[in-house]
Amino acid sequence: MKVGYVLDTHFGPYRQPVPAPALTRTRLELLAEEARRADAAGFEGVYVPDRHARTECAVASPLVLLSALVPHVPRARLGVFSLVLTAYHPMLVAEEAALVDLLSAGRLTLTISMGYHEAYWRQFGIDGRQRMSRFEESIDILKLAWRGEPFSYDGRRFPLDRVLCTPPPYQPGGPPLWIGGESGKQISRAARLAEGWAAGITPLDPARWAAKVERYRTEAGELGRPSEVVLMRDAYLAEDYATAAALAGPGIVGEQLFYFQENGLQPMNRDFASAADFTIDKLRPHVVIGGPADCLEQIQRLEADFGVDTLLLRLRRPLGPEPEQVLESIDRFAADVLPHV
């Protein structure tokens, strides 16, 4: 199993005042240091989210951030987890992704999703009802653009006449694509159009998850395509579970409640039916948290019982832990967990 690191661009509570430039500069420096430590620790990759119009978020342009992180991350892969592809013009994504791939000498992986957040489409004056056609056309255009040849495209959303993405990416044909989303249609798109299928942080039901993985593997196999299962989990490593729960529990619970209460995302696991169900002890089987033995056991279980090929861990969330505590946890992963994965 490969284990990557999710570099959260959020700092502090939701709906805070617009940050002053000096504060944002400090947060950007913290992001660079966190990325450096994750790279040095041996994480497979450093992945950043895509967020807009949020005052707690220090970065609104993930590919620009990755280009700035290249010198701080000399070894690990770089990626977006995940880019809301429907919020952008695909030729702009193609050009910026190609540049990051060139700067990193072919280390970019791009997770793309259709998106669900109406505010993101509103930010760019886009009709969210067009997301399905925008998404599929955008994937077509990315793959055509990354050939490095002029092309035209007779699309409903993106009619293009003799366009060219130059310079082309470092990786022939462009960076690997992972498609995020847990619906049957998104799983089928991942099998047909991408190198990986990616899912997020909500609690999993083993049987329902196994059915999704089997569908993805089967459809990809029938098409003769690769099938990489990618899963993101919240995490924190301390000397023991009690310490980890005290430091990271409020942030983990707060993030789960944010998606459940404010965004209406329903966990795959039906044991989480109300806000009262979200406690750190009940979430424990669905996160990677505790002492070294706890975290290693949880990672190995995700590989053996859930069929995960690439596991992405997020150690810091909007509500914590503090950056200094996160750096300590990264160092613990380097010493006590990653060498044994």
C-alpha positions in Angstrom: 0.0 0.0 0.0 1.1 3.6 -0.7 0.4 6.2 2.0 0.1 9.8 0.9 -0.4 13.0 2.9 -3.3 15.5 2.5 -2.2 19.1 3.2 -5.3 20.9 4.4 -5.5 24.5 3.3 -8.0 25.4 6.0 -7.0 27.2 9.2 -9.4 27.9 12.1 -13.2 27.9 12.3 -15.6 28.3 9.5 -17.1 31.7 8.6 -14.2 33.6 10.2 -13.5 37.2 9.1 -11.5 37.6 5.8 -7.9 37.2 6.8 -5.4 40.0 6.6 -2.5 39.5 4.0 0.1 39.1 6.8 -2.0 36.2 8.4 -2.3 34.5 5.0 1.4 34.8 4.4 2.0 33.1 7.8 -0.4 30.3 6.9 1.3 29.8 3.5 4.7 29.4 5.3 3.1 26.8 7.6 1.8 24.9 4.6 5.3 24.9 3.0 6.8 23.6 6.2 4.2 20.9 6.6 4.7 19.8 3.0 8.5 19.6 3.6 8.1 17.5 6.7 5.6 15.1 4.9 8.1 14.7 2.0 11.0 14.0 4.4 8.9 11.6 6.4 8.5 9.3 3.4 4.8 9.8 2.5 4.2 8.7 -1.1 2.7 12.1 -2.1 1.5 15.5 -0.9 -2.1 16.3 -2.0 -4.0 19.6 -1.6 -7.7 20.3 -1.7 -9.7 22.6 -4.0 -11.8 25.2 -2.2 -13.2 28.6 -3.0 -15.0 31.6 -1.3 -14.1 30.4 2.2 -12.5 32.7 4.6 -10.8 29.9 6.5 -9.0 28.7 3.4 -5.6 30.1 2.8 -5.4 29.0 -0.9 -8.1 29.2 -3.6 -6.0 27.8 -6.5 -4.6 24.3 -5.9 -2.5 24.0 -9.0 -0.8 27.4 -8.3 -0.1 26.1 -4.7 1.4 22.9 -6.1 3.7 24.9 -8.3 4.9 26.8 -5.3 5.4 23.6 -3.3 7.6 21.9 -5.9 10.9 23.0 -4.4 9.7 22.1 -0.9 8.7 18.6 -2.0 11.7 17.2 -3.9 10.8 13.5 -3.7 7.1 12.8 -3.2 4.4 13.0 -5.8 2.2 16.1 -5.9 -1.5 16.1 -6.5 -4.9 17.7 -6.0 -7.5 15.8 -4.0 -9.8 16.7 -5.5 -10.1 19.3 -8.3 -13.7 20.3 -8.9 -13.2 20.1 -12.7 -16.7 21.5 -13.5 -15.7 24.9 -12.0 -12.9 25.5 -14.6 -12.3 25.8 -18.3 -10.5 22.5 -19.1 -7.9 24.2 -21.3 -6.8 26.3 -18.3 -6.6 23.1 -16.2 -4.6 21.4 -19.0 -2.1 24.2 -19.2 -1.6 24.7 -15.4 -1.4 20.9 -14.7 1.2 20.6 -17.5 3.3 23.3 -15.9 3.2 21.6 -12.5 4.1 18.3 -14.1 7.1 19.9 -15.9 8.2 21.7 -12.7 8.1 18.4 -10.8 9.6 16.3 -13.5 6.5 14.2 -13.9 5.3 13.8 -10.3 1.7 15.2 -10.7 -1.4 13.1 -10.1 -4.7 14.8 -10.6 -7.9 13.8 -8.8 -10.9 15.2 -10.5 -14.5 15.3 -9.3 -17.8 16.6 -10.6 -18.4 18.6 -7.4 -21.5 19.2 -5.3 -21.0 22.7 -3.7 -23.3 25.2 -5.4 -21.1 28.1 -4.1 -18.2 27.0 -6.2 -20.1 27.2 -9.4 -21.6 30.5 -8.3 -18.1 31.8 -7.7 -17.4 31.5 -11.4 -20.8 32.2 -12.9 -21.4 28.5 -13.9 -24.7 26.7 -14.0 -24.3 23.7 -11.8 -27.0 21.8 -13.6 -24.5 21.4 -16.5 -22.0 19.6 -14.3 -22.4 16.2 -15.9 -21.8 17.4 -19.5 -19.1 19.8 -18.3 -17.3 17.0 -16.5 -17.3 14.5 -19.3 -16.3 17.0 -22.0 -13.5 18.4 -19.7 -12.0 14.9 -19.4 -12.0 14.5 -23.2 -10.4 17.9 -23.6 -7.7 17.2 -21.0 -6.6 14.0 -22.8 -6.6 15.7 -26.2 -4.7 18.7 -24.9 -2.0 16.7 -23.2 -1.0 15.1 -26.5 0.8 18.3 -27.3 -0.9 18.7 -30.7 -3.4 21.3 -32.1 -6.9 20.1 -32.0 -10.6 21.1 -32.3 -13.5 19.9 -30.2 -17.1 20.0 -31.1 -18.5 20.2 -27.5 -21.8 21.3 -26.2 -20.2 23.2 -23.3 -16.7 23.7 -24.7 -16.5 24.2 -28.5 -12.9 24.6 -29.4 -11.3 25.6 -32.7 -7.6 24.8 -33.3 -6.3 25.1 -29.7 -3.0 23.9 -28.4 -1.7 23.2 -24.9 2.0 24.1 -24.9 4.4 23.2 -23.5 2.9 19.7 -23.0 3.3 17.8 -19.7 6.4 15.9 -18.7 4.5 12.6 -18.4 3.6 11.4 -21.9 -0.2 11.8 -22.3 -0.4 13.8 -19.1 -0.6 13.0 -15.4 -2.6 10.1 -14.1 -6.2 10.9 -13.4 -8.2 9.7 -10.4 -11.9 10.3 -10.5 -13.6 11.0 -7.1 -17.2 10.2 -6.2 -19.1 7.2 -4.8 -22.1 7.0 -7.1 -22.3 4.2 -9.5 -21.9 6.5 -12.4 -18.7 8.0 -11.0 -17.3 4.5 -10.4 -18.0 3.6 -13.9 -16.4 6.8 -15.2 -13.4 6.0 -13.2 -13.1 2.5 -14.6 -13.6 3.8 -18.2 -11.7 7.1 -18.1 -9.2 7.2 -15.3 -6.3 5.3 -13.6 -7.9 5.4 -10.2 -11.1 5.7 -8.2 -11.1 7.9 -5.1 -13.4 8.2 -2.1 -13.4 10.6 0.8 -13.5 10.7 4.6 -17.1 9.5 5.5 -17.5 6.3 7.6 -17.6 3.1 5.5 -19.9 0.1 5.7 -17.7 -2.9 4.8 -20.3 -4.7 2.7 -21.4 -1.6 0.7 -17.8 -0.6 0.2 -16.8 -4.1 -1.0 -19.6 -4.0 -3.6 -18.3 -0.6 -4.9 -14.7 -1.9 -5.1 -15.8 -5.1 -6.9 -17.8 -3.0 -9.4 -14.9 -0.8 -10.1 -12.3 -3.6 -10.4 -14.7 -5.6 -12.6 -15.5 -2.8 -15.0 -11.9 -1.6 -15.3 -10.8 -5.2 -15.9 -13.3 -5.8 -18.6 -11.9 -2.7 -20.4 -8.3 -3.7 -19.8 -7.7 -0.6 -17.7 -5.8 -0.1 -14.4 -7.8 0.0 -11.2 -6.3 1.8 -8.3 -8.5 2.2 -5.2 -7.7 5.5 -3.4 -9.2 6.3 0.0 -8.8 9.4 2.2 -9.0 9.1 6.0 -8.6 11.5 8.8 -5.6 10.6 11.0 -3.4 11.5 14.0 -0.5 9.6 15.6 0.5 10.3 19.2 2.0 8.1 22.0 -1.4 6.5 22.6 -5.1 6.6 21.7 -6.2 8.8 24.6 -3.7 11.5 23.7 -4.5 11.3 20.0 -8.2 11.5 20.7 -7.8 14.5 23.0 -5.7 16.4 20.5 -7.3 15.5 17.2 -10.8 14.3 18.2 -12.6 17.7 18.3 -11.2 18.5 14.8 -12.2 15.1 13.4 -15.7 15.2 14.8 -16.2 18.8 13.8 -15.2 18.1 10.2 -17.5 15.1 10.0 -20.4 17.1 11.4 -19.7 19.9 8.9 -20.2 17.6 6.0 -23.1 15.8 7.5 -25.1 18.8 8.9 -24.2 21.6 6.6 -23.6 19.8 3.3 -25.9 16.9 3.7 -23.4 14.2 2.8 -24.6 10.9 4.0 -22.0 8.4 5.3 -21.9 5.0 3.6 -22.3 3.6 7.1 -25.9 3.7 8.4 -24.7 3.7 12.0 -24.2 7.4 11.6 -27.8 8.6 11.3 -27.7 11.7 13.5 -25.3 14.3 14.8 -25.2 12.5 18.2 -23.6 9.5 16.5 -20.5 11.4 15.6 -18.1 10.9 18.5 -14.4 10.2 18.3 -14.8 6.8 19.9 -17.5 5.8 17.5 -15.5 7.2 14.6 -12.4 5.3 15.7 -12.8 2.4 13.3 -13.2 4.8 10.4 -10.1 6.9 11.0 -6.4 6.3 11.5 -5.8 7.5 15.1 -3.9 6.4 18.2 -0.5 5.1 19.1 1.9 3.5 16.5 0.4 0.0 16.9 -3.1 1.4 16.6 -2.3 3.3 13.4 -0.4 0.5 11.8 -3.2 -1.9 12.5 -5.8 0.4 11.0 -3.7 1.0 7.9 -3.1 -2.7 7.4 -6.9 -3.4 7.8 -7.7 -0.9 5.1 -5.4 -2.7 2.8 -6.4 -6.3 3.6 -10.1 -5.9 4.3 -11.1 -2.9 2.2 -8.8 -3.4 -0.8 -7.2 0.1 -0.7 -4.2 0.6 -2.9 -3.4 4.2 -2.0 -4.3 5.7 1.4 -4.3 9.4 1.9 -4.1 10.7 5.5 -5.1 14.1 6.7 -3.5 15.0 10.0 -4.6 18.6 10.3 -8.2 19.9 9.9 -9.8 23.3 10.2 -10.3 22.9 13.9 -7.0 21.3 14.7 -4.7 20.0 15.9 -2.3 23.0 16.0 0.4 23.1 13.3 3.2 22.3 15.8 1.4 19.2 17.0 0.8 18.1 13.4 4.6 18.3 12.7 5.3 16.1 15.7 2.7 13.6 14.4 4.3 13.6 11.0 7.7 12.8 12.6 6.1 10.0 14.5 4.7 8.5 11.3 8.2 8.7 9.8 9.7 6.8 12.7 7.1 4.4 13.9 4.6 3.6 11.1 5.6 4.3 7.5 8.7 2.0 7.6 6.4 -0.9 8.4 3.8 -0.3 5.8 
